[in-house]
Amino acid sequence: MPETNSPSSLGPQVVQARKAKAWSQEDLAEHSGISLRTIQRLERGQGNPRPYTLRQLRQVLELPEATPQEITSDPEGLSDADRVRLHQLNLLSGLALLLPGLHLIAVWLLWRRRQNYSVPTSWGRKLFSVQLLWLVALLVAMLLTPIITSLVGQVSIGKVSVFFLVYLNLLLANLVMLIRHGIHIERGRLQYLEKVPNLI
C-alpha cells in the first residue's frame, strides 16, 4: 500500500485496511482507542489528524510509517517547545497544593502577560479549566462538609476532623491530576482533555 503525504489521501487507505480486517468503524475505534468521530472524519478526508492518531491507526491497521511531512503537518501536534510551556503551566498549577485559588491567578498572569508565550491555545485553556473546576469542587465541598457533619452528628473520624480529611483528599486528587497531565504532556497525548469544557 503506497505512502501518502496528506490526510485526504490517507482516508482511502484507512477504509481499505479496515475492510480488509472486516472491521466496522466502531471496531476500529475500539482497537485503536481513537474516537469514532475522528475516524469518520479521517475516512472522509477532513481535518488534520494528530501525530498520535496517525501512529495508532498505522499500528493497528499495519499501514506504512508516516512521512516527516505528515508528522509535522498537524497544527495541534505538540512540539518540544509546546511541551516545555505546557509543563510550566502544569507545574505552576501545583501552587494549588499551597495556595488554592491563587494558583489560578499565577497561571493566568503567566499565560496572558507574555505575548510570545505560544502555548497551544486549546490545551492551555483545557488545563486552566480543569483547575477552575477543581477550585469550584473545593469550595462546594468546604461549604457542604460542615453542614453534612452537623446533620449526621459526626465532625471527626478518630482525632481527625472530617473537614480536614475532605480538604486533604481534594488536594491529593489535584496532585494526581497534575502528575497525569505531566505524563500526557510529555507523551503529546492530551486528547483525554477534549471533553473538558472551555471555561475561559
Backbone as a ProteinNet text record, in pm:
[ID]
protein_1_A
[PRIMARY]
MPETNSPSSLGPQVVQARKAKAWSQEDLAEHSGISLRTIQRLERGQGNPRPYTLRQLRQVLELPEATPQEITSDPEGLSDADRVRLHQLNLLSGLALLLPGLHLIAVWLLWRRRQNYSVPTSWGRKLFSVQLLWLVALLVAMLLTPIITSLVGQVSIGKVSVFFLVYLNLLLANLVMLIRHGIHIERGRLQYLEKVPNLI
[TERTIARY]
84.8	0	88.3	71.9	162.8	149.2	261.9	258.1	183.4	140.4	66.6	119.8	102.9	150.7	37.9	-86.7	-197.7	-308.1	-383.6	-493.2	-599.8	-620.8	-725.9	-694.7	-564.8	-528.7	-507.7	-494.1	-481.1	-615.4	-724.3	-857.6	-888.3	-868.9	-895.5	-810.8	-686.9	-602.5	-663.2	-713.3	-774.7	-898.1	-981.3	-1103.1	-1067.5	-970.6	-932	-875.3	-787.2	-726	-828.8	-921.5	-1026.2	-1115.3	-1156	-1242.9	-1169.8	-1038.2	-960.1	-960.3	-974.6	-982.3	-1126.3	-1220.6	-1363.6	-1408.2	-1354.6	-1390	-1487.4	-1577.5	-1660.6	-1582.4	-1635.6	-1569.5	-1566.6	-1672.6	-1677.2	-1568.5	-1546.2	-1440.8	-1303.4	-1280.9	-1152.5	-1132.7	-1240.3	-1232.4	-1195.4	-1253.4	-1226.2	-1082.2	-1033.8	-899.1	-790.5	-817.9	-714.9	-719.7	-835.5	-850.2	-877.5	-904	-937	-1088.2	-1136.9	-1281.4	-1343.2	-1467.5	-1539.2	-1551.8	-1578.7	-1593.6	-1464.9	-1349.9	-1221.6	-1198.9	-1231.6	-1215.2	-1305.2	-1428.7	-1521.7	-1471	-1420.1	-1367.5	-1244.5	-1158.2	-1036.7	-1069.6	-1166.5	-1203.2	-1268.3	-1327.1	-1384.7	-1280.5	-1157.9	-1051.5	-1063.1	-1125.8	-1147.2	-1051.3	-1002	-918.7	-777.7	-697	-559.1	-543.5	-525.6	-511.2	-383.9	-390.2	-272.9	-172.5	-44.7	57.1	22.5	-33.1	-70.6	-176.9	-275.2	-381.1	-323.1	-232.2	-169.2	-92.6	-17	62.5	-26.6	-134.2	-223.1	-288.9	-339.1	-407.1	-309.8	-191.1	-92.7	-50.1	-40.6	-1	-110.7	-233.7	-345.3	-377.3	-372.7	-407.9	-287	-168.1	-44.4	-19.7	-35.9	-9.8	136.7	189	328	349.4	473.3	505.8	479.8	446.5	419.7	547.6	532.9	646.3	667.2	786	808.9	707.5	661	564.3	434.5	391.8	268.4	281.6	397.1	415.6	413.2	466.7	475.1	360.2	266.6	160.5	48.6	41.4	-67.9	-43.3	-128.2	-107.6	-126.7	-195.6	-219.3	-122.1	-27.3	72.5	162.7	216.7	299.5	445.8	504.5	647.8	718.2	850.7	925.7	900.4	891.5	865.3	726.9	628.5	493	493.8	565.7	570.7	629.7	737.1	801.4	703.7	632.6	542.2	421.1	369.5	257.5	302	423.9	477.5	486.4	526.9	537.3	401	300.3	164.7	117.2	144.7	100.3	169.1	300.6	374.1	330.7	301.6	254.8	120.8	41.5	-86.9	-66.1	55.1	85.6	80.5	78.2	62.1	-70.4	-162.6	-292.6	-275	-167.4	-143.8	-106.1	-59.1	-20.8	-116.4	-156.5	-240.9	-359.7	-456.3	-573.1	-640.5	-668.4	-731.8	-630.2	-527.3	-424.5	-342.5	-338.4	-261.9	-321.3	-453.4	-517.4	-474.1	-458.1	-412.9	-271.9	-185.9	-48.2	-44.4	-123.5	-128.4	-181.1	-286.5	-347.7	-249.5	-180	-85.5	29.1	79.8	189.4	146.5	25.2	-24.4	-54.9	-116.2	-166	-63.1	32	123.2	228.2	264.6	371.1	312.3	328.2	270.7	331.1	456.9	523.1	514.2	426.4	413.5	316.2	368.8	282.5	238.7	177.2	118.9	2.9	-10.5	-127.9	-254.5	-329.2	-441.9	-541.7	-577	-680.3	-639.5	-515.6	-472.3	-446.2	-397.7	-378.5	-510.1	-613.6	-746.6	-800	-775.2	-824.3	-759	-627	-557.1	-606.6	-628.3	-679.6	-820.9	-902.4	-1041.4	-1048.9	-957.9	-955	-930.3	-835.7	-805.4	-921	-990.2	-1105.5	-1217.4	-1240.5	-1341.9	-1303.9	-1175	-1129.7	-1153.5	-1127.1	-1147.4	-1294.6	-1382.6	-1526.9	-1565.1	-1512.9	-1541.5	-1490.7	-1373.9	-1317.4	-1406.4	-1450.5	-1535	-1668.3	-1728.2	-1855.7	-1838	-1730.7	-1704.9	-1682	-1609.2	-1581.7	-1708.3	-1801.4	-1928	-2023.1	-2025.5	-2122.2	-2075.8	-1945.4	-1894.9	-1940.7	-1928.8	-1976.2	-2125.4	-2203	-2348.1	-2379.5	-2315.6	-2341.6	-2295.1	-2177.3	-2126.3	-2213.3	-2268.8	-2356.6	-2488.3	-2535.1	-2661.2	-2645.5	-2532.5	-2511.3	-2451	-2409.3	-2356.5	-2217.4	-2140.5	-2003.3	-1911	-1834.2	-1746.5	-1602.1	-1575.9	-1439.4	-1439.5	-1330.9	-1307.8	-1183.1	-1204	-1093.9	-1061.8	-937	-895.8	-881.9	-918.7	-904.3	-1040.9	-1052.9	-1181.4	-1216.5	-1344.8	-1392.6	-1359.7	-1372.1	-1342.8	-1200	-1105.6	-965.2	-944.5	-1011	-996.3	-1047.8	-1161.6	-1216.7	-1120.4	-1070.1	-974.9	-849.1	-797.2	-676.3	-698.5	-813.7	-843.9	-852.7	-908.9	-918.4	-780.6	-694.6	-558	-484.2	-502.2	-437.8	-491.6	-622.3	-682	-620.3	-597.3	-534.7	-391.5	-321	-183.7	-179.3	-273.1	-280.7	-308	-398.4	-428.2	-304.4	-229.2	-109.3	-7.3	9	102.5	55.6	-74.7	-129.2	-111.1	-140.9	-121	24.2	116.8	258.2	298.8	248.6	280.1	225.7	101.6	39.5	99.3	139.9	206.5	336.6	411.5	538.9	518.5	408.7	379.8	310.4	267.6	195.3	56.6	-1.6	-133.9	-229.9	-292	-383	-527.8	-554.4	-689.8	-792.7	-749	-843.9	-903.9	-843.2	-894.7	-1002.2	-1027.9	-1122	-1262.2	-1298.3	-1432.4	-1444.8	-1332.6	-1336.1	-1388.4	-1492.1	-1544.8	-1446.3	-1440.5	-1357.1	-1429.9	-1374.4	-1438.2	-1379.5	-1283	-1225.2	-1218.8
-119.1	0	124	220.2	332.2	427.7	501.3	602.5	723.4	806.8	926.5	1042.9	1163.7	1282.7	1371.9	1331.2	1416.5	1333.1	1393.4	1321.1	1279.1	1361.5	1329	1200.1	1174	1050.2	936.1	968.7	864	797	873.5	821	691.6	686.4	562	445.4	473.6	366.4	307.9	396.6	351.4	267.4	315.1	241.4	103.6	99.7	-27.3	-124.5	-75.1	-162.1	-208.9	-120.4	-157.2	-266.9	-251.1	-351.3	-483.5	-475	-597.9	-681.2	-613.6	-683.7	-714.5	-677.6	-699	-626.2	-504.8	-423.6	-314.2	-283.9	-165	-45.8	74.1	191.5	182.7	126.2	109.2	12.2	-93.9	-190.3	-123.5	-41.3	27.6	124.2	192.4	285.2	211.1	92.6	13.7	-38.2	-85.6	-142.4	-35.1	83	187.3	284.5	292.9	391.5	531.1	541.7	669.7	684.7	805.7	826	794.6	747.8	714.3	836.4	951.6	1074.2	1107.5	1090.3	1118.5	1024.8	897.6	800	834.1	872.8	908.8	1029.1	1128.6	1247.8	1213	1128.6	1091	1014.8	924	846.2	933.7	1045.3	1140.2	1238.8	1229.5	1319.9	1458.2	1471	1601.4	1621.8	1745.2	1780.5	1725.3	1761.9	1714.3	1625.7	1496	1407.4	1437.4	1421.6	1442.8	1329.8	1357	1251.9	1125.6	1142.2	1024.7	942.4	1011.4	942.1	863	926.6	857.9	734.7	749.9	636.1	519.8	551.4	446	371.8	446.6	383.9	301.3	354.6	280.8	152.2	158.3	39.1	-66.3	-24.3	-118.8	-176.9	-91.1	-134.9	-183.6	-175.4	-219.8	-144	-12.3	74.3	116.2	167.5	215.5	329	347.1	453.8	590	687	822.7	888.1	974	1051	1170.9	1235.2	1353.8	1463.6	1476.2	1580.8	1557.8	1431.8	1400.7	1430.9	1397.5	1414.7	1560.5	1648.6	1789.6	1871.9	1810.6	1888.6	1923.6	1860.3	1881.8	2005.4	2111	2233.8	2215.2	2108.1	2088.5	1988.9	1936.1	1846.5	1922.4	1854.3	1920.5	1914.9	2032.1	2039.4	2034.7	2028.7	2029.2	2157.6	2270.2	2398.5	2399.2	2340.5	2331.7	2252.9	2142.7	2057.9	2133.8	2207.5	2283.8	2384.5	2455.6	2560.2	2502.6	2391.4	2327	2267.8	2216.6	2167.8	2282.5	2400.3	2515.6	2553.5	2555.6	2585.6	2480.5	2355.7	2247	2252.2	2276.3	2283.7	2403.6	2514.3	2632.6	2605.6	2518.5	2481	2407	2354.7	2286.6	2377.7	2509.5	2603.5	2582.7	2512.4	2484.9	2406.5	2329.2	2249.2	2337.1	2458.7	2551.5	2669.4	2720.9	2840.6	2818.7	2737.4	2713	2843.8	2857.8	2979	3075.3	3106.2	3198.2	3137.2	3003.9	2940	2971.2	2990.6	3023.8	3161.9	3254.1	3388.1	3382.2	3301.4	3288.1	3228.9	3124.8	3061.7	3159.7	3230.2	3325.7	3436.1	3492.6	3600.4	3553.1	3432.7	3379.6	3362.5	3314.1	3286.7	3414.8	3513.5	3631.5	3743	3753	3866.5	3853.4	3731.1	3711.2	3690.9	3790.5	3785.6	3672.7	3639.6	3535	3399.3	3387	3258.5	3172.7	3106	3040.7	2901.3	2891.9	2764.8	2732.4	2606.7	2571.7	2614.6	2705.5	2768.4	2667.3	2567.9	2474	2398.3	2346.7	2268.6	2357.9	2479.3	2571.9	2603.8	2626.2	2653.3	2532.7	2414.5	2292.6	2275	2293.2	2278.1	2379.7	2503.2	2607	2572.9	2522.7	2489.1	2376.1	2277.8	2168.6	2224	2317	2375.7	2460	2526.7	2606.8	2517.1	2405.3	2309.6	2249.9	2223.2	2169.4	2269.7	2397	2500.4	2511.3	2502.2	2505.1	2386.3	2267.9	2148.6	2166.3	2227.9	2251.6	2344.5	2453.3	2549.5	2487.2	2411.2	2345.7	2246.5	2168.9	2070.3	2137.6	2248.2	2319.4	2381.2	2417.8	2474.7	2366.9	2253.5	2149.2	2059.7	2041.3	1949.2	1984.8	2111.4	2144	2118.5	2144.1	2123.6	1975.3	1894.2	1749.7	1688.2	1727.4	1670.1	1707.8	1828.2	1868.4	1792.2	1760.2	1686.3	1541.5	1480.6	1340.8	1328.2	1439.5	1438.1	1380.3	1383.2	1332.4	1430.8	1503.4	1605.8	1557.6	1436.3	1385.4	1233.8	1182.5	1038.2	1011.8	952.6	940.9	1079	1120.3	1253.2	1352	1306.2	1390.8	1440.8	1571.3	1628	1586.3	1566.4	1530.6	1642	1765.5	1881.6	1873	1842.5	1832.1	1715.2	1603	1485.9	1513.9	1582.9	1618.4	1710.6	1809.9	1904.4	1832.3	1742.1	1668.3	1579.1	1513.3	1426.1	1504.4	1623.9	1706.6	1754.6	1786.4	1824.4	1708	1588.8	1470.4	1441.3	1462	1441.3	1536.9	1661.2	1758.6	1718.9	1667.8	1622.9	1509.7	1416.8	1306.3	1360	1459.2	1519.3	1585.1	1657.8	1725.5	1624.9	1515.3	1411.2	1349.9	1324	1266.2	1362.7	1491.9	1590.7	1590.4	1587.3	1590.3	1472.6	1354.9	1234.7	1246.9	1292.5	1302.3	1416.3	1525.1	1633.2	1582	1506.5	1452.7	1359.3	1284.9	1192.5	1260.9	1386.2	1457.1	1402.4	1343.4	1281.2	1346.2	1454.3	1527.9	1514.9	1416.3	1403	1375.6	1320.6	1292.1	1419.7	1535.1	1662.9	1722.1	1657.7	1714.7	1731	1645.1	1652.2	1759.4	1818.6	1924.1	2052	2115	2238.3	2353.2	2439	2558.5	2663.1	2697.7	2792.7	2932.1	2950.3	3082.8	3109.6
0	0	0	-90.9	-103	12.3	39.2	143.3	91.5	182.3	146.7	226.1	173.5	241	287.4	272.4	314	374.7	471.6	534	435.2	327.9	232.1	157.6	130.5	61.8	160	289.1	390	415.5	400.1	426.5	353.7	220.4	147.7	197.3	239.9	293.7	420.3	505.4	630.5	601.2	507.9	471.9	417.3	325.4	263.2	366.9	453.4	554.2	656.5	690.2	786.9	730.4	605.3	543	521.9	499.5	482.6	610.3	723.2	851.6	891.6	802.2	828.2	955	973.4	1089.6	1049.3	1138	1121.6	1176	1155.9	1212.8	1365.1	1421.8	1567.6	1614.8	1537.4	1572.2	1570.5	1467.3	1456.4	1572.9	1610.1	1723.8	1851.7	1868.7	1989.3	1990.9	1877.9	1872	1881.5	1827.7	1821.8	1938.5	2004.6	2111.1	2057.7	1927.5	1864.4	1861.4	1880.5	1883.4	1747.4	1750.4	1627.1	1536.9	1596.8	1517.5	1442.1	1508.9	1443.8	1326.1	1344.5	1236.2	1118.4	1146.7	1039.5	960.9	1032.3	964.9	881.5	936.3	864.7	737	744.5	625.5	519.4	562.5	466	415.1	469.1	425.9	483.6	600	662.7	779.3	794.5	908.8	899	996.7	1005.4	1128.2	1110.4	1226.4	1303.7	1433.3	1517.1	1494.5	1523.2	1507.9	1584.9	1705.3	1785	1713	1652.8	1579.4	1463.3	1389.2	1275.9	1321.3	1429.6	1477.9	1520.4	1592.5	1640.1	1524.5	1427.3	1313.8	1230	1209.2	1129.6	1199.8	1331.6	1406.2	1403.7	1427.8	1434	1296.6	1193.5	1058.4	978.9	1040.5	975.2	845.3	852.3	738.3	739.3	625.1	621.2	720.3	763.8	858.4	796	881.8	834.8	785.3	685.5	636.6	727.7	723.9	806.4	781.6	657	627.1	701.9	710.4	781.4	929.2	984.7	1127.4	1167.4	1081.6	1117.3	1063.6	988.5	926.6	1021.6	1134.5	1227.8	1312.7	1299.1	1374.3	1522.8	1565.1	1706.9	1768.1	1688.6	1743.6	1839.5	1938.9	2038.6	1998.5	1978.3	1955.7	2090.7	2087.9	2213.4	2291.1	2218.5	2284.8	2348.6	2278.2	2333.9	2463.8	2463.8	2583.4	2701.8	2675.9	2784	2842.5	2757.1	2804.4	2875.9	2824.4	2892.9	3026.1	3030.8	3158.3	3259.1	3212.5	3301.4	3358.3	3271.9	3318.8	3417.8	3387.2	3473.9	3610.4	3609.3	3735.3	3818	3749.9	3821.9	3888.4	3826.5	3886.7	4018.2	4038	4163.2	4284	4259.8	4371.1	4442	4375.5	4437.4	4566.5	4575.1	4695.1	4813.6	4784.1	4890.3	4901.2	4785.7	4782.7	4689.5	4729.1	4642.7	4602.5	4476.2	4426.3	4369.4	4446.3	4399.2	4286	4281	4173.7	4037.5	4032.3	3905.3	3857.7	3951.7	3915.7	3858.2	3921.7	3873.8	3733.4	3711.8	3579.3	3475.5	3510.6	3417.9	3380	3479.5	3452.5	3364.3	3392.7	3312	3167.7	3150.4	3016	2939.5	3006.3	2937.5	2921.8	3012.6	3009.3	2900.5	2866.7	2768.5	2629.7	2546.8	2412.8	2330.1	2355.5	2276.5	2342.9	2440.9	2511	2432.8	2330.8	2231.9	2274.9	2392.3	2434.1	2341.3	2295.4	2215.6	2287.7	2227.4	2295.8	2349	2268.8	2311.4	2436.3	2439.2	2554.9	2675.4	2653.2	2764.5	2833	2752.7	2808.7	2885	2831.4	2897.5	3034.4	3040.9	3168.1	3270.1	3224.4	3313.9	3359.4	3267.1	3300.1	3401.5	3391.2	3488.9	3628.3	3639.5	3770	3821.9	3731.1	3771.8	3823.5	3755.4	3801	3936.1	3954.1	4082.9	4194.7	4166.8	4268.5	4306.3	4207	4235	4322.8	4288.8	4369.4	4511.8	4526.7	4659.9	4741.4	4680.1	4751.2	4791.6	4699.9	4730.8	4845.1	4839.5	4945.2	5079.5	5078.8	5204.2	5263.1	5176.7	5224.6	5275.2	5206.5	5241.5	5355.8	5368.4	5471.2	5612.4	5657.4	5792.7	5811.3	5705.9	5715	5729.7	5645.8	5649	5780.5	5826.5	5952	6071	6068	6179	6175.1	6054.9	6042.4	6088.1	6054.1	6092.3	6231.9	6287.2	6422.9	6436.2	6328.2	6334.7	6265.1	6343.1	6287.2	6274.5	6322.5	6313.2	6300.8	6247.6	6241.2	6324.5	6438.4	6533.2	6587.4	6570.9	6615.6	6500.7	6380.8	6261.9	6218.2	6195.8	6155.9	6013.9	5989.6	5856.1	5757.4	5802.7	5717.4	5663.1	5750.5	5709	5613.4	5639.2	5552.7	5411.7	5403.2	5272	5197.8	5269.3	5210.3	5162.3	5245.2	5210	5088.3	5081.7	4967.6	4837.5	4843.8	4723.7	4679.1	4775	4739.6	4673.8	4729.1	4671.4	4531.7	4512.6	4380.4	4279	4321.7	4232.1	4200.8	4300	4277.7	4175.4	4186.4	4090.1	3949.9	3939.8	3809.9	3750.4	3833.4	3784.6	3732.1	3804.4	3760	3628.2	3619.7	3496.4	3379.4	3402.9	3296.9	3250.6	3346.9	3312	3225.2	3259.2	3180.8	3039.1	3027.5	2894.8	2812.6	2878.6	2806	2746	2824.7	2777.8	2658.7	2660.2	2550.4	2433.6	2454.2	2349.5	2326.7	2430.1	2418.3	2517.3	2473.2	2560.8	2516.4	2429.9	2377	2486.2	2599.5	2707	2765.4	2735	2784.8	2693.8	2580.6	2484.3	2542.3	2639	2696.9	2805.3	2844	2945.7	2881.4	2936.6	2877.1	2891.3	2790.1	2799	2882.4	2996.2	3086.9	3075.5	2986	2963.1	2813.6
[MASK]
++++++++++++++++++++++++++++++++++++++++++++++++++++++++++++++++++++++++++++++++++++++++++++++++++++++++++++++++++++++++++++++++++++++++++++++++++++++++++++++++++++++++++++++++++++++++++++++++++++++++

